[in-house]
Amino acid sequence: MIVTTEDELLKLKDVGRICAVAIETMAKALEPGITTAELDAIGRRVLEENEAESAPEFCYKFPGATCISVNEVVAHGIPGDRVIGAGDLVNIDVSAVKNGLFGDAGASYAVPPVTRQAEKLCRDGRRALWTGLQQVKPGRPLAGIGNAIGEFARKNRYTLIQNLSSHGIGHTLHDEPKEVPTWPDPTETRMIEEGLVFTIEPFLSVGADWAVDGGNGDPWTLYSEPRALTVQYEHTIVATRNGPLILTLAS
């Protein structure tokens, strides 16, 4: 999607804010003993109170309002009876639709007591996201985002999940441009247009390169391969002359 009117921008900011508020509210409730279903119910309530709908449910009939991925699960974790434990690494991914426009955001949290490895991974996951954001400006190559994040990961001895990409968003949850890589990809030749709406969401890991299904008939849940702690941080942005305008902020 290319933003062309102030009304579109205001609506994108509104749905983006709702996603961010849902994540913040869920994160505040995150503690040992809560189930992922209970956490999901909190996110659903935030969406409903703000007159938004869950995008995964709306678009794909996902069995939950939000995606909650714990430890070995790298993405698309289904909310259920899994109990969050002390020391778990939890990713909360919220996407929503309101007034015909979509927003998408995510963040990872380490449940206390936090290991030094998990604390550093979360910190560097946020740094990886900001490294990508700094490459956004109209006229620049989309490949610059993945190249910069890839260099950050290499210098800090991390790996990147290379089959979970960023994506365009706006009129649909997965809009053009499709599959924006957050790792170095020499085949990526597209350029960033002014007003382009898309996500940046690197999956930074201490050893995993791929996301794979569990082979148990579950069509949603993806696991890190090889199994390794992985974090994801995500914002929806608009490319402007002044750089990235972040839409998924709580205030």
C-alpha positions in Angstrom: 0.0 0.0 0.0 1.1 3.5 -0.8 -0.4 6.1 1.5 -2.1 8.9 -0.5 -4.4 10.8 1.9 -4.3 12.1 5.4 -7.4 10.1 6.2 -5.6 6.8 5.3 -2.6 7.8 7.5 -4.8 8.6 10.5 -6.6 5.2 10.1 -3.3 3.4 9.9 -2.0 5.2 13.0 -5.2 4.2 14.8 -5.0 0.5 14.1 -1.3 0.5 14.7 -1.7 2.1 18.1 -4.3 -0.5 19.0 -1.8 -3.3 18.1 0.8 -1.7 20.3 -1.6 -1.1 23.2 -2.7 -4.8 23.1 1.0 -6.0 23.2 1.8 -3.6 26.1 -1.3 -4.8 28.0 -0.6 -8.4 27.4 3.1 -8.0 28.4 2.1 -6.4 31.8 0.0 -9.5 32.5 2.8 -11.9 31.6 3.9 -13.9 34.6 4.5 -17.5 35.6 1.2 -19.5 35.9 -0.8 -17.6 33.2 -1.8 -19.7 30.2 -1.4 -18.5 26.6 -5.2 -18.7 26.3 -5.6 -16.3 29.2 -3.0 -14.0 27.7 -4.8 -14.1 24.3 -8.1 -13.2 26.0 -6.5 -10.0 27.3 -5.4 -9.1 23.8 -8.8 -9.8 22.3 -10.4 -7.6 24.9 -8.1 -4.7 23.9 -9.0 -5.1 20.3 -12.7 -5.3 21.0 -12.7 -2.3 23.3 -11.1 -0.3 20.4 -13.5 -1.6 17.8 -10.8 -3.6 15.9 -10.7 -7.2 14.8 -8.0 -9.8 15.0 -6.3 -9.9 11.6 -5.3 -13.5 11.7 -8.9 -14.5 12.5 -10.3 -12.2 9.9 -8.0 -13.2 7.1 -7.0 -16.8 7.8 -9.4 -18.1 10.5 -6.4 -18.5 12.9 -7.6 -20.2 16.1 -6.9 -17.2 18.4 -6.9 -13.4 18.4 -3.1 -13.2 18.7 -0.1 -15.3 18.1 1.8 -16.3 21.3 5.0 -18.2 20.8 7.0 -19.7 23.7 10.6 -20.9 23.7 11.1 -23.4 20.9 8.1 -22.0 19.0 9.4 -19.2 16.8 6.1 -17.9 15.3 2.3 -18.4 14.9 1.9 -20.1 18.3 -1.7 -21.0 19.0 -3.1 -19.7 22.3 -4.2 -22.6 24.5 -3.6 -24.4 27.8 0.2 -24.0 27.8 1.3 -22.5 31.1 3.9 -19.8 31.0 6.8 -20.7 33.3 9.6 -18.8 35.0 12.4 -18.2 32.6 10.3 -18.7 29.5 10.9 -16.5 26.4 7.5 -15.4 25.0 6.8 -13.6 21.7 3.5 -11.7 21.4 2.5 -10.9 17.9 -0.7 -8.8 17.4 -2.2 -7.7 14.0 -5.5 -6.1 13.6 -7.9 -4.6 11.1 -10.1 -1.5 11.6 -11.9 0.6 9.0 -10.5 -1.6 6.3 -6.9 -1.1 7.1 -4.4 -3.3 8.9 -1.6 -3.0 11.5 1.0 -5.5 12.7 3.4 -5.5 15.6 5.4 -7.9 17.8 7.7 -8.1 20.7 9.5 -10.7 22.8 9.7 -10.9 26.6 11.8 -12.9 29.0 9.8 -14.0 32.0 11.9 -13.6 35.3 14.2 -14.9 36.4 15.9 -13.8 33.2 19.1 -15.5 32.1 22.0 -13.3 30.9 21.6 -15.0 27.4 17.9 -14.2 27.2 18.4 -10.6 28.4 21.1 -10.0 25.8 19.1 -11.6 23.0 16.0 -9.4 23.8 18.2 -6.3 23.9 19.9 -7.2 20.6 16.6 -8.1 19.0 15.4 -4.6 19.6 18.7 -3.3 18.2 18.4 -5.4 15.1 14.9 -3.9 14.4 16.3 -0.4 14.8 19.2 -1.2 12.6 16.7 -2.1 9.9 14.5 0.9 10.5 17.5 3.2 10.0 17.8 2.0 6.3 14.3 3.2 5.4 14.0 6.2 3.1 12.4 6.6 -0.3 14.7 5.8 -3.2 16.8 3.4 -1.2 16.9 -0.3 -1.9 14.7 -2.6 0.2 17.8 -4.9 0.3 19.5 -2.4 2.4 17.3 -3.4 5.4 18.4 -7.1 5.2 22.0 -6.2 4.5 22.2 -4.0 7.6 20.5 -6.5 9.9 22.6 -9.3 8.5 25.8 -7.4 9.3 24.5 -6.6 12.8 23.8 -10.3 13.4 27.2 -11.4 12.0 29.1 -8.9 14.2 27.2 -10.0 17.3 27.4 -13.8 16.5 23.7 -14.3 15.9 21.8 -16.0 13.1 18.6 -14.9 11.4 15.5 -17.0 10.5 15.6 -16.8 6.7 12.1 -17.9 5.8 10.1 -15.5 7.9 10.1 -12.2 6.2 8.8 -8.7 6.6 5.9 -7.7 4.2 3.8 -4.9 2.8 0.6 -4.2 4.8 -2.3 -1.8 4.6 -5.3 -2.8 2.5 -4.6 -6.5 3.4 -2.5 -8.1 6.2 0.1 -9.2 3.6 0.1 -6.6 1.0 2.7 -5.6 -1.6 5.7 -5.7 -1.5 5.6 -9.4 -0.6 8.3 -11.0 1.5 10.7 -8.2 2.3 13.9 -10.0 3.5 15.4 -9.1 6.9 18.6 -11.0 6.0 21.1 -10.4 3.1 19.4 -11.4 -0.2 21.3 -10.7 -3.4 18.1 -11.3 -5.5 16.2 -8.4 -3.8 16.2 -5.5 -6.3 13.1 -3.5 -5.3 13.3 0.1 -4.2 11.5 1.9 -1.4 8.7 4.2 -2.6 7.6 7.3 -0.7 4.4 6.4 1.3 5.1 2.7 1.2 3.5 0.9 4.2 5.4 -2.3 5.4 6.6 -4.1 8.4 10.2 -4.7 9.6 10.4 -7.8 11.7 13.8 -9.6 12.0 13.9 -12.9 13.8 17.2 -12.9 15.7 18.4 -16.2 17.0 21.3 -17.8 18.9 21.6 -20.5 16.3 18.5 -21.1 14.3 18.3 -20.5 10.5 14.8 -21.7 9.6 11.2 -21.9 10.8 9.7 -25.3 10.3 6.4 -27.0 11.2 6.2 -29.6 13.9 5.0 -32.4 11.7 2.1 -33.1 14.1 -0.8 -32.0 11.8 -0.8 -28.4 13.2 -0.8 -26.1 10.2 0.1 -23.0 12.1 2.9 -23.4 14.7 6.4 -22.9 13.5 9.5 -24.1 15.4 13.1 -22.9 15.2 15.5 -25.2 13.2 17.8 -26.1 14.7 16.1 -25.5 18.0 17.5 -22.3 19.5 16.2 -19.3 21.4 14.8 -16.7 18.9 13.2 -13.3 19.3 11.1 -11.1 17.0 10.5 -7.4 17.2 8.2 -5.8 14.7 6.8 -2.4 13.7 4.6 -1.3 10.9 6.0 1.8 9.2 5.4 4.3 6.4 8.5 5.4 4.3 8.7 9.2 4.4 11.3 11.7 3.2 12.3 12.0 6.9 12.8 8.3 7.3 10.4 5.7 8.8 7.2 6.8 10.4 6.4 4.2 13.0 2.7 3.4 13.2 2.7 0.8 15.9 3.3 3.0 18.9 1.1 2.9 22.0 1.0 6.7 22.3 
